Amino acid sequence: MWNRFWNWSMASRIPKEPTLFVLGATGTGKSSLAVDLAKRFNGEIINSDAMQMYAGLPIITNKITYEEEQGIPHHLLGNVQLDEEPWRIGVFQREAKNIMRQIRARGRVPIVVGGTHYYIQSLLFRDSIIGEREADDSDHKLGQESIDEFPILNGPSERILEKLKEVDPLMAERWHPNDTRKIMRSLKIFLETGERASDLYARQQEYRDKNCQDSSKIDFFGENISPESTLLFWIYAEPEVLKKRLDDRVIKMVETGLLDEVKSIDQYLEKQLSNGIKIDITRGIWASIGWKEFESYRLALKTGTDVENALNFSIQKTQIATRQYAKRQLRWIRLKLRPALAWDHGWSRRFYLLNGTNISKFKEDVTDIAIKITADFLANKELPLPQEISSTAKIVLSTDDKKPNVWFRQTCDTCLITSMNEIEWDSHLRSRRHRALVKKRLKKMERRGSRDLDLSNPSTSDVP
């Protein structure tokens, strides 16, 4: 069966310094595949999940267990303390690159695995450094040093937006007026560098346009991460199947000690506070899924009232948060990573979707296929087109997931809502609230006998 798929070869030589990446939503089996690949191809694993870098809390962070590691060296697991912030992209890049060099020096293959996809993307593309400022999952606050140096950053949001309009009107137009964090970031770039963020983005685009046809010209941080030496495996699962799997996993987490970890975090927090140490519980491990969702349960334990209902409510909140996180991970792959890979066909031809929907067929549908592709890749044999390894891959990878137009801005005159990208705008036009208000507006105008409805207004004429 495989022979009819193996009809294309990109590389003309054996990869000099091969690197494997395993990505996908939480609960799809990334760690399992990474271990199988490492066992088969003499690899070592580098974690790229921000929460799994925290020490302890194996259940909340869903760390791979010692038994599941099967003797394979794992790096960047449990190396960040609870009171520390998540690693910024620059820190991850530096540490991951150093470890990759060490792994290669031992004659082994680096395998990067995790669900913090902007970490992975930062290793692949040089211009991801600018993208750090927009990482969806890293809501970093401005440092006190920046605020001390530029007091305007600590001023009213209206004043910050006014200043950004003055120095960089393009970026001011790009962000939603209520997105204070991104407005502050854009102004901070100008204040620190003397350059407008919009100019930096323009140069970034120019760089891509010049180099996307020849990946050999791209500087991949000196780590020889290029299409010719790289494979990316995306473990995909159908949303409805994954939803149930994640819900069941939360129940299992509770049964295997999640509540004990919640209690240990509370005790740690109380100890730090009693020692006069302030903890920002909106950041880092404190903002991870599995602790904050159990606030009702923790309060119920203290008061001794309605504990069972509070526990069930907290479990449901954790399930919802986990499903939402999986959606964000998939959104990053679809709207950020895939468009970035599409700039160079060499990259898109190294991006393989593995169908992990049926967990009982994981070995057949995921592991065996990944091992076959990797073995042929390392032996410089012909590789399949990513769309041809399964019917699911053909459907999903053939879908044109366009990244929202970053310079898009549209205001609905009916609902008085501003959308900052095409996907958000389309979603609004299809929303129940918008349709109801448009219908109400039309009826009102009919009652008044109005004959001059402006059908060119997209907020009324584009109702699906």
C-alpha positions in Angstrom: 0.0 0.0 0.0 2.8 2.4 0.8 4.5 2.2 -2.5 1.9 4.2 -4.4 2.3 7.0 -1.9 6.1 7.2 -1.9 6.4 9.2 -5.1 8.3 12.3 -4.2 11.7 13.2 -2.9 12.9 16.6 -1.8 16.4 15.9 -0.5 19.3 15.0 -2.7 21.4 14.0 0.2 21.1 12.3 3.6 20.1 15.0 6.2 23.3 16.3 7.9 21.7 17.2 11.2 18.2 15.9 11.3 15.6 17.3 13.7 12.1 15.9 14.4 9.2 17.9 15.7 6.0 16.4 17.2 3.1 18.8 17.8 -0.7 18.9 18.2 -3.4 19.6 20.7 -3.3 18.4 24.3 -4.4 14.8 24.7 -3.4 13.6 21.2 -0.5 11.4 22.2 2.5 13.5 21.4 4.8 12.2 24.2 4.1 8.6 23.2 5.0 9.1 19.6 8.2 11.1 20.6 9.3 8.2 22.8 8.7 5.6 20.0 10.7 7.8 17.6 13.5 8.3 20.0 13.8 4.5 20.7 13.8 3.7 17.1 16.2 6.4 15.8 18.6 7.0 18.7 16.9 10.3 19.8 16.6 12.5 22.8 13.6 14.5 23.6 13.3 18.3 24.2 10.1 19.4 25.9 8.4 22.5 24.4 5.4 22.7 26.7 5.7 25.8 28.9 3.7 24.4 31.8 5.6 21.1 31.9 8.8 23.0 32.5 7.6 23.7 36.0 8.9 21.5 38.9 6.5 19.1 40.4 2.8 18.9 39.7 2.9 16.0 37.3 -0.9 15.6 37.1 -1.8 19.3 36.6 0.9 19.7 33.9 0.3 16.3 32.4 4.0 15.4 32.5 5.2 12.1 31.0 5.9 9.6 33.8 9.2 8.0 34.5 7.9 4.7 33.3 6.5 6.2 30.1 9.9 7.8 29.3 11.3 4.3 28.8 14.8 5.3 29.5 14.8 8.0 26.8 16.6 11.3 28.0 14.1 14.1 28.4 15.2 17.8 28.6 13.5 20.9 29.9 11.1 19.1 32.2 10.7 20.4 35.7 13.4 23.0 35.5 11.4 26.1 36.4 10.3 26.8 40.0 6.7 27.6 40.9 7.3 31.2 41.7 9.1 31.9 38.3 7.5 33.2 35.2 7.2 31.0 32.1 10.1 31.2 29.8 10.0 33.9 27.1 10.6 32.7 23.6 14.2 34.1 23.6 15.1 32.0 26.7 13.6 28.9 25.2 15.4 29.4 21.9 18.7 29.8 23.6 18.3 26.8 25.9 16.8 24.5 23.3 19.5 25.3 20.8 22.2 24.6 23.4 20.6 21.2 24.1 20.3 20.4 20.4 24.0 21.0 20.0 24.8 18.7 22.9 22.5 16.0 21.6 24.1 16.2 18.1 27.5 16.1 19.6 26.5 12.7 21.1 25.6 11.5 17.7 21.9 11.4 18.5 18.7 13.0 17.0 16.9 15.9 18.7 13.2 15.4 19.0 11.2 18.5 20.0 7.8 17.8 21.4 5.1 19.9 23.1 1.9 21.9 22.8 3.4 25.4 23.2 3.5 25.9 19.5 5.0 29.3 19.4 8.1 27.8 21.1 8.3 25.3 18.2 7.7 28.0 15.6 10.4 30.1 17.1 13.0 27.4 16.4 11.9 27.1 12.8 11.7 30.7 11.6 14.0 33.6 12.2 11.2 36.2 12.2 9.3 34.5 15.0 11.3 36.7 17.4 9.0 39.6 16.5 6.0 37.3 16.8 6.9 36.7 20.4 5.2 39.9 21.2 1.9 38.4 20.0 2.1 34.9 21.3 -1.5 33.9 22.0 -0.6 31.8 25.1 2.0 34.1 26.6 0.2 37.1 28.2 3.4 38.6 29.6 3.2 41.9 31.4 5.5 44.8 30.9 8.6 44.7 33.1 9.0 47.3 35.8 12.2 48.5 34.2 10.3 49.4 31.0 7.6 51.3 33.1 10.3 53.1 35.1 12.1 54.1 31.9 8.9 55.0 30.0 6.3 56.2 32.5 3.7 56.6 29.7 3.4 52.8 29.6 1.9 53.0 33.1 -0.6 55.7 32.2 -4.3 55.5 31.1 -5.0 53.2 28.2 -6.5 56.2 26.2 -3.2 58.1 26.6 -1.2 55.1 25.4 -3.4 54.6 22.4 -3.2 58.4 21.6 0.6 58.2 21.7 0.7 55.2 19.5 -1.5 56.9 16.9 1.0 59.7 16.9 4.2 57.7 16.4 2.8 54.6 14.6 -0.7 55.1 13.2 -0.6 51.8 11.2 -0.1 49.8 14.4 -2.7 51.9 16.2 -5.2 51.0 13.5 -4.3 47.3 13.6 -5.2 46.7 17.3 -8.7 46.8 18.8 -9.0 49.9 21.0 -9.6 47.6 24.1 -6.6 45.5 23.5 -4.4 47.5 25.8 -1.6 44.9 26.1 -0.9 44.8 22.4 -1.2 48.6 22.1 1.4 48.9 25.0 3.7 46.4 23.3 3.7 48.3 20.0 4.4 51.6 21.7 7.1 49.9 23.8 8.9 48.7 20.6 9.0 52.3 19.3 10.2 53.7 22.7 12.9 51.1 23.1 14.2 50.8 19.5 13.3 54.2 17.9 11.6 52.2 15.1 8.0 51.8 14.4 6.6 48.3 14.9 4.9 48.6 11.5 8.3 49.1 9.9 9.6 46.0 11.6 6.7 44.0 10.3 7.2 45.4 6.8 10.9 44.4 6.8 9.8 41.0 8.1 7.5 40.6 5.1 10.1 41.8 2.7 12.6 39.2 4.2 10.1 36.4 3.6 9.3 37.5 0.1 13.0 37.5 -0.9 13.8 34.2 0.7 10.7 32.0 0.6 11.7 30.5 -2.8 15.1 29.5 -1.5 15.2 28.1 2.0 19.0 27.7 1.8 19.3 31.5 2.2 17.4 31.5 5.5 19.3 31.8 8.7 17.8 29.3 11.1 19.8 30.5 14.2 22.9 28.5 13.1 21.2 25.2 14.1 20.8 23.9 10.6 17.1 23.6 11.0 16.0 23.7 7.4 13.4 21.7 5.4 16.0 19.4 4.1 16.9 18.3 7.7 13.5 18.5 9.4 10.3 16.5 9.8 7.2 17.8 11.5 4.5 15.5 12.7 1.1 16.9 13.6 -1.0 14.4 15.6 -4.6 15.3 14.7 -7.8 14.1 16.3 -11.4 14.8 15.2 -12.7 17.6 17.5 -15.7 15.7 18.9 -13.6 12.6 19.7 -10.9 14.8 21.3 -13.5 16.6 23.3 -14.7 13.4 25.0 -11.1 12.2 25.4 -10.2 15.4 27.2 -13.2 15.3 29.5 -12.4 11.7 30.4 -8.8 12.7 31.1 -9.9 15.3 33.6 -11.9 12.7 35.5 -8.9 10.5 35.5 -6.7 13.3 36.8 -9.0 13.8 39.7 -9.0 10.1 40.5 -5.2 9.9 40.4 -4.4 12.9 42.7 -5.3 16.2 41.1 -6.9 17.4 44.3 -3.7 16.6 46.3 -1.8 18.8 43.9 -4.3 21.6 44.2 -3.9 21.4 48.0 -0.1 21.5 47.7 -0.2 24.6 45.6 -2.5 26.3 48.2 0.0 25.4 50.9 2.9 26.7 48.9 1.1 29.9 48.2 0.2 30.4 51.9 3.8 29.8 52.9 5.1 32.3 50.5 2.6 34.9 51.6 3.4 34.3 55.2 7.0 35.0 54.4 6.1 38.3 52.8 6.7 37.0 49.3 4.2 38.3 46.8 3.0 35.9 44.1 1.2 37.0 41.0 -1.4 34.3 40.6 -2.4 35.6 37.2 0.9 34.3 35.7 2.8 31.1 35.1 1.8 27.9 36.8 -0.9 29.8 38.7 -2.7 30.5 35.5 -2.4 27.0 34.2 -5.5 24.7 33.9 -6.2 22.7 37.0 -5.7 25.1 39.9 -7.7 28.2 39.3 -10.7 26.2 38.2 -10.9 24.7 41.6 -11.4 28.0 43.5 -15.0 27.1 44.3 -14.0 23.7 45.7 -11.2 25.2 47.8 -13.6 27.8 49.3 -16.2 25.1 50.0 -13.6 23.0 51.8 -12.8 26.0 54.1 -16.5 26.7 54.8 -17.6 23.0 54.9 -20.6 23.7 52.8 -21.8 22.2 49.5 -18.4 20.5 48.9 -19.7 17.9 46.5 -21.5 20.4 44.2 -18.4 22.7 44.3 -16.2 19.8 43.3 -18.4 18.9 40.4 -18.6 22.5 39.3 -14.8 22.8 39.4 -14.4 19.6 37.4 -16.7 20.9 34.7 -14.8 24.2 34.6 -11.5 22.3 34.2 -13.0 20.2 31.3 -14.2 23.4 29.6 -10.9 25.1 30.0 -9.0 22.1 28.7 -11.2 21.9 25.6 -10.8 25.7 25.0 -7.0 25.3 25.3 -7.0 22.5 22.7 -9.0 24.8 20.4 -6.3 27.5 20.8 -3.6 25.1 20.1 -5.3 24.0 16.9 -5.9 27.6 15.9 -2.2 28.3 16.2 -1.3 25.5 13.9 -4.0 26.5 11.4 -3.6 30.2 11.4 0.1 30.8 12.3 2.3 27.7 11.8 0.7 26.4 8.5 0.7 29.8 6.8 4.4 30.3 7.9 5.3 26.9 6.4 3.4 27.7 3.2 5.9 30.5 2.4 8.3 27.8 1.3 7.0 24.6 -0.3 10.0 22.8 1.1 8.5 23.3 4.6 5.0 22.4 3.7 6.3 19.1 2.2 7.9 18.2 5.5 4.7 18.8 7.5 2.8 15.5 8.1 -0.6 15.1 9.6 -1.1 11.8 11.5 -4.6 10.8 12.3 -4.8 10.0 16.0 -8.6 10.0 16.2 -9.0 6.3 16.9 -6.8 5.6 20.0 -7.2 1.9 19.5 -5.4 2.2 16.1 -2.8 4.7 17.3 0.1 2.3 16.5 -1.2 1.7 13.0 -2.4 5.2 12.1 0.3 7.2 13.9 3.4 5.4 15.2 4.0 3.1 12.2 3.5 5.8 9.6 5.8 8.2 11.5 8.5 5.6 11.8 8.2 4.7 8.1 8.5 8.3 7.0 11.4 9.0 9.4 13.3 5.9 8.4 13.1 6.8 4.7 13.9 10.4 5.5 17.1 9.4 7.3 18.0 6.9 4.5 17.4 9.5 1.8 14.6 7.5 0.3 11.6 8.9 -1.5 9.0 10.5 0.8 5.2 10.7 0.3 3.4 13.9 -0.2 1.8 14.9 3.1 -1.7 14.9 1.6 -1.4 11.3 0.4 -0.6 9.4 3.6 -4.3 9.2 4.7 -7.7 10.4 3.7 -7.8 12.6 6.8 -4.5 14.2 5.9 -5.8 14.9 2.4 -8.9 16.6 3.7 -7.4 18.7 6.4 -4.2 19.7 4.6 -6.0 20.5 1.5 -8.1 23.1 3.4 -6.8 26.6 2.8 -6.4 27.9 6.3 -5.8 31.5 5.6 -4.3 33.6 8.3 -6.5 36.6 9.1 -5.6 39.8 7.4 -3.6 41.6 10.1 -4.5 45.0 8.7 -8.2 44.2 8.6 -10.6 46.4 10.6 -14.4 46.5 10.4 -17.1 48.1 12.6 -20.6 46.8 12.6 -22.9 49.9 12.7 -25.8 47.7 14.0 -24.1 46.1 16.9 -21.4 48.8 17.5 -18.7 46.1 17.6 -15.2 46.3 16.0 -13.6 43.2 14.5 -9.8 43.2 13.9 -9.6 40.2 11.4 -11.7 38.6 8.8 -12.4 35.4 10.7 -13.6 37.4 13.7 -15.7 39.6 11.4 -17.3 36.6 9.6 -18.0 35.0 12.9 -19.8 38.2 14.1 -21.9 38.4 11.0 -23.1 34.8 11.6 -23.7 35.3 15.3 -27.3 35.0 16.6 -27.0 38.4 18.3 -26.0 40.2 15.1 -28.8 38.6 13.1 -31.4 39.4 15.7 -30.4 43.0 15.9 -30.4 43.3 12.1 -33.8 41.8 11.9 -35.0 44.2 14.6 -33.5 47.1 12.8 -35.2 46.1 9.5 -38.6 45.7 11.2 -38.2 49.1 12.8 -37.4 50.8 9.5 -40.3 49.0 7.8 -42.7 50.4 10.5 -41.3 53.9 9.8 -41.9 53.3 6.1 -38.2 53.9 5.3 -37.2 53.2 1.8 -33.6 54.3 1.9 -32.0 51.3 3.6 -28.3 51.4 2.8 -27.8 47.9 1.4 -24.1 48.6 0.9 -23.5 48.5 4.6 -21.9 45.1 5.2 -23.4 44.9 8.7 -26.9 44.4 7.0 -26.2 43.1 3.5 -23.7 40.4 4.5 -26.1 38.5 6.8 -25.6 34.8 5.8 
